[in-house]
Amino acid sequence: MSDRLPAGLEARALMRAAEAAGGMAMVLHRGDAERGSLLLLLLERGRPRFCLGRELSRSGTYEWADIGPTDLGDPLDLQAFIAKRRGFDPDLWVLELDLPDAERFRHDAISLS
């Protein structure tokens, strides 16, 4: 048995945390409710700030890390990146979280999940 939350439950929890922080949340792509992985686009007042996904760390655990194109402001690069990730992982959830303070949310909420 894994101690990992089902992806659908974790996605809903992150969306509620974003809304509780005064932001908005939207599911851009719905993945598998049990086994899917998560890709988070953190925006700050409509401007992309971070693209986060879990990566295997040196300790052998999965941790949130910055991933994606270097220029998050280019919508074509971002769309191509998401399409490529979904091509490799059709179970991928893509969440867009628009927040008043993306850096704070990244530190507070993401560190808990």
C-alpha positions as CSV (number, residue, x, y, z in Angstrom):
1,M,0.0,0.0,0.0
2,S,1.3,3.4,-1.0
3,D,1.2,6.4,1.3
4,R,0.5,8.7,-1.7
5,L,-2.8,10.3,-2.0
6,P,-4.9,9.5,-5.1
7,A,-4.2,12.1,-7.8
8,G,-7.9,13.3,-8.0
9,L,-8.0,13.9,-4.2
10,E,-4.7,15.7,-4.2
11,A,-5.8,17.9,-7.2
12,R,-9.0,18.9,-5.4
13,A,-7.0,19.7,-2.2
14,L,-4.5,21.9,-4.0
15,M,-7.4,23.7,-5.8
16,R,-9.2,24.3,-2.5
17,A,-5.9,25.6,-1.0
18,A,-5.5,28.0,-3.9
19,E,-9.1,29.3,-3.4
20,A,-8.5,29.6,0.3
21,A,-5.4,31.7,-0.4
22,G,-7.6,34.1,-2.4
23,G,-6.9,32.6,-5.8
24,M,-8.7,30.7,-8.5
25,A,-8.2,27.2,-9.7
26,M,-9.0,25.3,-12.9
27,V,-8.4,21.8,-14.2
28,L,-6.9,22.1,-17.7
29,H,-6.6,18.4,-18.2
30,R,-8.1,15.7,-16.0
31,G,-5.9,12.6,-15.5
32,D,-6.5,9.2,-13.8
33,A,-8.2,9.8,-10.5
34,E,-6.1,7.2,-8.7
35,R,-2.7,6.9,-10.4
36,G,-2.3,10.2,-12.3
37,S,0.6,12.6,-11.7
38,L,0.2,16.3,-11.3
39,L,1.6,19.3,-13.2
40,L,0.9,22.7,-11.6
41,L,0.9,26.0,-13.4
42,L,1.2,28.7,-10.8
43,L,0.1,32.1,-12.0
44,E,0.2,35.3,-10.1
45,R,-2.6,37.6,-11.2
46,G,-2.8,36.0,-14.6
47,R,0.9,35.9,-15.3
48,P,2.7,32.5,-15.3
49,R,5.3,32.3,-12.5
50,F,6.1,28.6,-11.9
51,C,5.5,25.2,-13.6
52,L,5.9,22.4,-11.0
53,G,6.0,18.7,-11.2
54,R,7.3,15.9,-9.0
55,E,10.7,14.5,-9.8
56,L,12.7,11.8,-8.1
57,S,15.1,13.3,-5.7
58,R,18.5,11.9,-4.6
59,S,16.9,10.5,-1.5
60,G,14.6,8.3,-3.6
61,T,11.5,10.3,-2.9
62,Y,9.4,12.4,-5.2
63,E,9.5,16.1,-4.5
64,W,8.1,19.2,-6.2
65,A,10.5,20.8,-8.7
66,D,10.5,23.5,-11.3
67,I,10.0,22.0,-14.7
68,G,8.9,23.2,-18.1
69,P,10.0,25.8,-20.5
70,T,12.4,28.5,-19.4
71,D,10.0,31.2,-20.7
72,L,6.7,30.6,-19.1
73,G,5.4,33.7,-20.7
74,D,5.4,32.2,-24.2
75,P,2.0,30.4,-24.5
76,L,3.1,28.3,-27.5
77,D,6.1,26.9,-25.6
78,L,4.0,26.2,-22.6
79,Q,1.3,24.4,-24.7
80,A,3.9,22.4,-26.5
81,F,5.5,21.4,-23.2
82,I,2.1,20.3,-21.7
83,A,1.2,18.4,-24.9
84,K,4.6,16.6,-24.8
85,R,4.1,15.6,-21.1
86,R,0.6,14.4,-21.8
87,G,1.9,12.4,-24.7
88,F,4.3,10.5,-22.3
89,D,1.7,10.4,-19.5
90,P,-1.9,10.3,-20.5
91,D,-2.9,10.0,-16.8
92,L,-1.4,13.5,-16.1
93,W,-3.5,16.1,-14.3
94,V,-2.7,19.7,-15.3
95,L,-3.9,22.3,-12.8
96,E,-3.8,26.1,-13.3
97,L,-3.7,28.0,-10.0
98,D,-3.9,31.7,-10.2
99,L,-2.9,33.3,-6.9
100,P,-2.3,36.6,-5.3
101,D,1.2,35.4,-4.2
102,A,2.4,32.4,-6.1
103,E,5.8,32.2,-4.3
104,R,4.1,32.0,-0.9
105,F,1.6,29.3,-2.1
106,R,4.5,27.4,-3.6
107,H,6.3,27.4,-0.3
108,D,3.4,26.9,2.0
109,A,0.9,24.7,0.3
110,I,3.2,22.7,-2.0
111,S,5.5,21.8,0.9
112,L,2.6,20.1,2.7
113,S,1.6,17.9,-0.2
